[in-house]
Amino acid sequence: MAVVGVIARPHGIRGQVIVNPATDFPEERFGSGATLFVMKEGRIQPVTVTTSRIQQGRPVIGLEGIVDMNAARDLAGLEFRIPVESLAALPDGSYYHHELIGCVVVTPDGTPVGTVSSVEGDMGNTRLVVQRDSGEVLIPLASDICTAIEPSAKRIVIAPPDGLLEVNERGQ
């Protein structure tokens, strides 16, 4: 399943929650009547959106069975997921974050750099977080740096400018 958002916190006293979206389609994903899935009590459970609106760029939604602030507070931090096959097709050169996580990053001559552990940022300012033996390094997801992205092969080839790997390294 693919993550499409994370519950940030309750909103108001009627059980609504604010969602930090991880999708380019928040109106569709979090619209009234949408079915999402959460991992709760060790198992995946479906939840239905009952009310929905966008406020300051984030969805504010009501969920079936969540009727007060206390119940909403217990949901904070949960991830909303949907089946991968429900994802919209993306244009060529665009990728879902889950497709990039786990990819091995190498230089053009095949020298290993590390493995993508997460993806940060949003459209136009996206960075790969690559785990190395010495810590993490941030690599801009830009076509002039990431010269070949092969999610099916779990491989990304980068041509980093001089000093990029050293200047963007975060120690452990």
N, C-alpha and C positions, 0 to 999 in steps of 0.2 A: 504494500500500500504506500501511496505517496502522501507526504505531509503537505497540506494546503493552508494551514494556519495553526496558531497557538493561542489558547485562551489567555489573555493578559490579566484581566481582573473583572470583578462584577461591575455593573453599571446600574445605578439606581436601586430601588428596593423591590422590584418586581421580578427578579431573577434573570435579568438580561446580563450578557457578558460582552466585553470588548475583545475583539480578535485582532491579533497581529497577523495579517494575511501573508501567506507564502505562495501566492498565486497572482497571475496577471489578470484573473477573471473573478474578482471578489464578489461582484454583483450576482454572477451566475452560481458560484460555489456556495455562497452563504445566503441565497435568496430563500424566501418563505417556501416551505415544502421540501427543501433540499434534505437529503439524507447524507449524513457524515458518519464517521466512525471514530471512536476514542478507545484507548486502552485504559480500562478501569478494572480494578480488582483482579488484575492478572489476565483479563480476557478482553477481546475486541467486542465493543458494544455499539450498535447503531444508535444515532440520535437524530431527531428531526427538528429542523429549524421552523419555528412558529411565527416569528416576527423578524424583520430585517430592515436595516437602514445603514447608510454609510455616513459616518460623522468624522470629520477631520481626517478623511482618507482611510479610516478603519471601519470594518463592519461592527455594528452593535446588534446583537441577535438575541432572540429568546429561543429557548429550547424546550421541547415537550417534557413536562414533568418537573421542570425547574421553575419554581414559583416565587422564591424569595432570595434575598441577598445572601443568606447563610448557605443555601444550596449552591448558589452561583459561586460563592467564595471557594467552596470545596473543589471546583473545577479548574481553578487557576493553574496554569502551567500545562494542562493537558493539550496534546496535539490532536488537531482534526486531520483525519486521513480519508482518502478515497482510494478505490481500487485503481491500480496503474492503468488498466484498460479503459478507464473512464476519462483519462486525460485527453485533452484536445491535442491534435497534431500540431506541431510547431513548424514554422518555416525552416528551410535549410539554414544551417549555421546557428540555430538556436537549440538550447538543450535544457532539459529539466535538471535541477540540482541533483536529484537522486541518480541520474545517469552518469554524473561526473564523479560522485563520491566512490572511492575505491579504485579509480583509475591510477595506473602507474604513470608518473611523469618522468620523461627522459629528454635529454638534449638530442640534437640532430645526429650526433655520432653514437647515440645509444647509451650515454652515461646516465645512470639512474640519479634522479633528483629526490624522489620520494613518492608518497602516495597521497592522493587527495583525501583529506579527512572531513572537510566541509567546504561550503561555498558561502561567502559573505557578500553583502551589498545587494544592490538592486540593478535594474536595467541601466546600462551605461556606466556603471561603477562597480562591476562584479569582480571579486577576487577569489582565486582558489586558495584554500588553506592546505598547504602540503606538509605532511609530517615527514621529518627527516630524523636521522640519528641525533643530530645536534639541536633539535627543536622544530619549530614550525617556521615556514617561510610563506609569505603572501605573494602570489603571482597574479598580476592583472589578467583577467580573461579578455584579452585583446588579440585580434587576428594577427597583428605583427609580432606578438610574443608567442601565442599559442598557435603554432603553424599547422598542426594536425591534431584534430580531436576525433577519436575513434571510440565512442562509448561501447560499441558492441565488442571491441577487442580490449576494453578497459585500459586504454592507452592514450596519453596526450604527449605530443612532442612540443617542446618549447625552445625558442631561440632567445634566451634572455639577454638584454643589453648588459654590457660590462657593469658589474657591481650590483645588479638587481637582486640576486639571491642573498648577498651579504647584507645589503642595506635593509631588506625587508624581513630579515630573520628575527623571530621571537624565540628567546631561550625558554627552556622548560622549567 
